[in-house]
Amino acid sequence: MKAKEEEKMKLLHLSDLHIGKRVNEFSMMEDQTYILKQILSVAEQEAADGVILAGDLYDKPVPPAEAVQVMDRFLTQLADRNIPVFAVSGNHDSPERVAFGAELMRNRGIYLSPVYDGNVVAISLEDSYGEVCVYLLPFLRPSTVRHALAQEEGKITSYQDALKMAVERIHPDSGKRNVLVAHQFVTGAVRCDSEEVSVGGVDQVDVSVFDEFDYVALGHIHSPQWVKRREVRYCGTPLKYSFSEAEQEKSVTVVELEEKGKVKIRTIPLVPMRDMRKIRGTYMEVMERSFETGENRDDYVQITLTDEEDIPDGLQRLRTRYPRLMRLEYDNKRTREEHFLDGSSRAEEKSELELLEEFFELQNNQSMGKEQRRFAQELILSIQEGQDL
């Protein structure tokens, strides 16, 4: 691959595109197409030497046709601009489908991780400082590594064992600059609600597994962060996929490799077509806010109402102002408190109205109002009268 004279190696680190994802039943495809165009512009403006895609290219192992078309268009546009791509499959991807056509696409500078067979081959790049070796390691489960390394099967009982053995077999040249692209959960990383969680954290691996690499481009965690050292980094998702990410600023990570041991990392913010944010207040305040603040009413929102009484058809009424309302919650006495019926009280010693009042309070975490009590009394009386006839 042609070297850039007197220039350092510049790579864009992306991950977890999740093309085809739906959030609270809303398709994110239009938003994803929009943000990929923005990423393409960043790659051009930065004169990137390559784009890293660290897993979860798609949201499902068998993605819908439209998602495949979006990804195909993105890769083709990068290839047309002679910007190499280094992509690995993630836990949401089918490794076989991601690897399909890999040999053909190498000729266009699109490098895809093959199905893991125990071997990870370096992809060589050059700049004025010498050679950079990029290694593509797809998402690995212990069973995957045991299958590939049958002779070592008895030694692989955990994700830590599997990753340690897989990485040790790479044998990077310590005299060169080495970049690893991987999709795993490194111990100490902070998760978001939109990620797939393994019970008990069994999928965790220790960061020391990656000590021999100058930069580790990680995917799997949706929040941008580094783990133990700046050069072991999750770039995060390019879009917000849960309301736990509402306050995050999504970005592209730019990695600049100079001489061995010197890595510069910076981020370029991404601006979505529609933001994802939280709104809080009474029903009237929230309805008026859409006119007063100038905020984009087309954003994806979670609304928390503080009214003590539930708003009839609240979700549909709020969607007349916020058409992409994803979630409606309440924060009031009913939701903050939990009351339980006193088991020591004898039910037979209480009136029908007292029992109904207790049941109402148990269900709603608040006492009956005056009108509700009056209605209940009339209803109980009419039932009793009907029984006496």
Secondary structure, DSSP 8 states (H G I E B T S, - for coil): ---BTT--EEEEEE----BT-EETTEE-HHHHHHHHHHHHHHHHHTT-SEEEEES--BSSSS--HHHHHHHHHHHHHHHHTT--EEEE--TTS-HHHHHTTHHHHHTTTEEE----SS----EEEEETTEEEEEEE-----HHHHHHHTGGGGGG--SHHHHHHHHHHTT---TTSEEEEEEE-EETT----TTS---GGGTTEE-GGGGTT-SEEEEES-SS-EESSSTTEEE---SS--SGGGTT---EEEEEEE-STT-EEEEEEE---SS-EEEEEE-HHHHHHHHHHS---TTSEEEEEE--SS--TTHHHHHTTT-TTEEEEEE-SHHHH------TTS-GGGS-HHHHHHHHHHHHHSS---HHHHHHHHHHHHHHHHHHH-
